[in-house]
């Protein structure tokens, strides 16, 4: 209590001096800061802040001076490295296996998502006719291809 009251009193004195030198706005800001220690004591927040601070300090000192804690940090680092390496290896295996499975299974002529219920699908065109090379590089060639596939000319 005396420490908080003293800090608040000193802050109020400095805010009065600041009022004469820099104006009301700066003095009000210092008054606001000066009232916080007494408010923390009266609300009981000072005890909570002291507990949090002492717990943080004891954690840091045990981290720095305890070899078992450093062993735990090293194991956590090793765990992170193993997760990263296994992810890279897994991604390489999946990317290597993907082209082999795509070549083994032929793609359907028309995806199932494009088929609408109630309509009959048109006869499948030969694969050679569907894969004609594009000679035109303008923006409308893609649109024309889509319209032809839908049967719109």
PyMOL commands that set and color helices and strands:
alter all, ss='L'
color gray80, all
select helices_A, chain A and resi 2-22+24-43+45-65+67-104+112-114+127-130+140-149
alter helices_A, ss='H'
color red, helices_A
deselect
rebuild
show_as cartoon
